[in-house]
Amino acid sequence: MWILLACGSAFFAGVTAVLSKCGIRHTDSTVATAWRTGVVLIMAWVMVGVSGSAGQVTGLRPETWFFLLVSGVATGASWLCYFKALQLGHVNQVAPVDKTSTVLTILLSFVVFGEPIGLWQGVGVIAIAVGTFLMLEKKPVALPAETKKGHGWFFFAMGSAVFASLTALLGKAGMQGVESNLGTALRTGVVLVMAWVMVLISGKGKQSLKVPRRDMGFLLLSGLSTGASWLCYFKALQGGPASVVVPLDKLSLLITVAFSVWVLHESLSRRAAVGLLVLTAGTLFMLLPG
């Protein structure tokens, strides 16, 4: 059963990006992030209920609240960048760049915390870099004219990866005493506030009330998909070994690319396909001991 749950986690995580892309075709990325985060917050608290960790809230120390706040801001910045990147570029370009956050986290952990980088992790870092490079190719773009802005998507995708990496480091530095699902729920609350503040500051408050039904439907589905992925992942870890569950969950990138080709009709050249395989292998290498 836990194997099916791990595959379910990868599946739902994989389709999230495609659902999100479908939800921002006629909707501003900041507005989309704000609405979607509300659904994710509900799902995050469902996870807290499943794990039974809600009672820990009253025992959190002030410094823990500080790190939750700062990491929430970093998470919010990552999501805002990711949605903007999806609006400007192709899913099968943005997703691999965003996945480099794993590499950045390992490298920054080495610099900041002095954590050693094992042989397989080193091989994985190189493979992910090579795979990502192979997937960064020019594509015949079929996006609206206003979104054709050269490599703008790449900088936002890198911003997403950098802020995601900072989120992981902040969690490591100051939230060891917080159950992971509770930490995610509290951090998502900060993201929700941040997203709506960004909507108001950018003068898009009225626009947020006029989201097309089709876009709103896909945004809500992407939020539910994120929550479903978290739920499957948590239950899979309860029933099976992390050494198998984690690699299976990392295969979400393959699901994302497959659905981007099937649903969004994005092209995948032979070079990009090779890059995808190399990137996936690199991700799995990083999970090996030593």
C-alpha positions in Angstrom: 0.0 0.0 0.0 2.8 2.5 0.9 4.3 2.0 -2.6 1.0 3.1 -4.2 0.9 6.1 -1.8 4.5 7.1 -2.7 3.6 6.9 -6.4 0.5 8.9 -5.7 2.7 11.6 -4.0 4.9 11.8 -7.1 1.8 11.9 -9.4 0.0 14.7 -7.6 3.2 16.7 -7.2 3.9 16.2 -10.9 0.5 17.4 -12.2 0.5 20.4 -9.8 2.7 22.5 -12.1 0.6 21.7 -15.2 -2.6 22.5 -13.3 -1.1 25.8 -12.2 0.0 26.6 -15.7 -3.6 26.1 -16.9 -4.8 28.4 -14.1 -2.7 31.4 -15.1 -3.4 31.6 -18.8 -5.7 34.6 -18.3 -4.9 35.4 -14.6 -2.0 37.4 -13.2 0.6 35.1 -11.5 0.5 37.0 -8.2 -3.3 36.8 -8.0 -3.1 33.1 -8.9 -0.6 32.5 -6.1 -2.8 34.2 -3.5 -5.9 32.2 -4.4 -4.1 28.9 -4.7 -2.3 29.4 -1.3 -5.6 29.5 0.4 -6.4 26.0 -0.7 -2.9 24.8 0.2 -3.3 26.3 3.7 -6.5 24.3 4.2 -4.8 21.1 3.1 -1.8 21.9 5.3 -4.0 22.0 8.4 -5.6 18.8 7.3 -2.1 17.3 7.5 -1.7 18.7 11.0 -4.9 17.0 12.0 -3.8 13.7 10.5 -0.4 14.0 12.3 -2.0 15.2 15.6 0.6 17.9 16.1 -1.7 20.9 16.6 -1.1 20.9 20.3 2.5 21.9 19.8 1.5 25.5 18.8 1.3 26.8 22.4 4.8 25.5 23.2 6.7 27.1 20.4 9.5 29.5 21.5 9.8 33.1 20.3 12.9 32.3 18.2 11.0 29.4 16.5 8.2 31.8 15.6 10.8 34.1 14.1 12.2 31.4 11.9 8.7 30.4 10.9 8.0 34.0 9.8 11.3 34.4 7.9 11.0 31.0 6.2 7.4 31.8 5.3 8.5 34.9 3.6 11.1 32.9 1.7 8.5 30.3 0.7 6.2 33.0 -0.5 8.9 34.6 -2.6 9.7 31.1 -4.0 6.0 30.5 -5.0 5.6 34.0 -6.4 8.7 33.5 -8.6 7.6 30.0 -9.6 4.2 31.2 -10.8 5.7 34.1 -12.7 8.2 31.7 -14.3 5.3 29.4 -15.4 3.5 32.4 -16.9 6.5 33.4 -18.9 7.9 30.0 -20.0 7.2 26.4 -20.6 6.5 23.9 -17.8 9.2 21.5 -19.0 11.7 24.3 -18.9 10.7 25.9 -15.6 10.3 22.7 -13.5 13.9 21.4 -14.1 15.4 24.8 -13.1 13.2 24.9 -10.0 14.4 21.4 -9.0 17.9 22.7 -8.8 16.9 23.9 -5.3 18.0 20.5 -4.1 21.5 21.2 -5.4 21.6 24.7 -3.9 20.4 23.4 -0.5 23.3 20.8 -0.4 25.9 23.4 -1.5 24.7 26.0 1.0 24.5 23.4 3.7 28.2 22.7 3.0 29.1 26.4 3.2 26.9 27.4 6.1 26.8 24.3 8.3 29.9 22.5 7.1 27.9 19.4 6.1 30.1 17.1 4.0 29.1 16.3 0.4 29.4 12.6 -0.2 30.5 10.9 -3.5 27.1 10.2 -4.8 25.8 13.6 -3.8 28.7 15.2 -5.8 27.9 13.0 -8.8 24.2 14.0 -8.4 25.0 17.7 -8.3 27.0 17.4 -11.6 24.3 15.3 -13.2 21.5 17.7 -12.3 23.5 20.7 -13.6 24.2 18.9 -16.9 20.6 17.6 -17.2 19.2 21.1 -16.5 21.5 22.7 -19.1 20.4 20.1 -21.7 16.8 21.0 -21.1 17.4 24.8 -21.4 16.9 25.1 -25.2 14.9 27.5 -27.3 11.4 26.4 -28.0 8.9 27.5 -30.6 6.8 29.5 -28.2 3.0 29.5 -28.4 2.4 31.9 -25.5 0.5 35.2 -25.5 2.5 38.0 -27.0 2.7 39.9 -23.7 4.5 36.9 -22.1 7.2 36.6 -24.7 10.1 38.2 -22.8 13.2 36.3 -23.7 14.8 34.5 -20.8 12.7 36.3 -18.1 11.2 32.9 -17.1 14.7 31.6 -16.3 15.5 34.3 -13.8 12.2 33.8 -12.0 12.7 30.0 -12.0 16.1 30.5 -10.5 14.6 32.9 -7.9 12.1 30.2 -7.1 15.0 27.6 -6.6 17.1 30.0 -4.5 14.2 31.0 -2.2 13.2 27.3 -1.8 16.7 26.5 -0.8 16.7 29.3 1.8 13.5 27.9 3.1 15.1 24.6 3.7 18.2 26.2 5.4 16.0 28.3 7.7 14.1 25.2 8.7 17.3 23.4 9.5 18.6 26.3 11.4 15.7 27.2 13.7 12.8 24.7 13.5 14.1 21.4 14.5 11.7 21.3 17.4 8.6 21.8 15.2 6.7 18.8 13.8 7.1 19.2 10.0 3.4 19.3 9.1 2.8 21.9 11.8 5.7 24.0 10.5 4.4 23.7 7.0 0.9 24.8 8.0 2.2 27.8 10.0 4.6 28.8 7.2 1.8 28.5 4.6 -0.2 31.0 6.7 2.6 33.5 6.4 2.7 32.8 2.6 -1.0 33.5 2.3 -0.7 36.9 4.1 2.3 37.8 2.0 0.6 36.8 -1.3 -2.5 39.0 -0.6 -0.3 41.9 0.5 1.5 41.7 -2.8 -1.8 41.6 -4.6 -2.9 44.8 -2.8 0.4 46.6 -3.2 0.5 45.9 -6.9 -3.0 47.3 -7.3 -4.5 44.0 -8.4 -7.2 43.8 -5.8 -10.1 44.3 -8.2 -8.4 41.9 -10.7 -8.4 39.2 -8.0 -12.2 39.3 -7.9 -12.5 38.8 -11.7 -10.5 35.6 -12.1 -12.1 33.5 -15.0 -14.0 30.5 -13.7 -11.8 28.1 -15.8 -8.6 29.6 -14.3 -10.0 29.5 -10.8 -11.0 25.9 -11.2 -7.5 24.9 -12.3 -5.9 27.0 -9.5 -8.1 25.2 -6.9 -7.3 21.9 -8.4 -3.6 22.7 -8.2 -3.9 23.5 -4.5 -5.8 20.3 -3.9 -3.2 18.4 -5.8 -0.4 19.9 -3.6 -2.3 18.8 -0.5 -3.0 15.3 -1.9 0.7 14.9 -2.6 1.6 15.9 0.9 -0.9 13.5 2.4 0.2 10.6 0.2 3.9 11.3 1.1 3.2 11.5 4.8 1.2 8.3 4.8 3.8 6.5 2.6 6.6 7.4 5.1 4.5 6.0 7.9 4.2 2.7 6.2 7.4 2.3 4.2 11.2 3.0 4.3 12.3 6.6 3.5 15.1 5.1 1.4 12.4 4.0 -1.1 9.6 6.5 -0.6 11.8 9.6 -1.2 13.3 8.5 -4.5 9.8 7.5 -5.8 8.5 11.0 -4.8 11.4 12.6 -6.7 10.1 11.1 -9.9 7.5 13.8 -9.9 9.5 15.7 -12.5 8.9 12.9 -15.0 5.2 13.2 -14.4 5.4 17.0 -14.9 7.2 16.8 -18.2 4.9 14.0 -19.4 1.8 16.0 -18.7 3.2 19.2 -20.1 3.7 17.3 -23.4 0.4 15.5 -23.3 -1.9 18.3 -21.9 -0.1 21.5 -22.9 1.4 20.1 -26.1 4.8 21.4 -25.2 7.6 19.9 -27.4 10.4 17.8 -26.0 13.4 17.4 -28.2 15.8 14.5 -28.1 18.4 16.7 -26.3 15.8 17.7 -23.7 14.7 14.1 -23.2 18.4 13.1 -22.6 18.7 16.0 -20.2 15.6 14.8 -18.3 17.0 11.3 -17.9 20.3 12.7 -16.7 18.6 15.1 -14.3 16.4 12.3 -12.9 19.4 10.1 -12.5 21.3 12.9 -10.7 18.4 13.3 -8.3 18.4 9.6 -7.4 22.2 9.6 -7.1 21.9 12.3 -4.4 19.7 9.9 -2.3 22.4 7.2 -2.1 24.4 6.9 1.1 28.1 8.0 1.0 
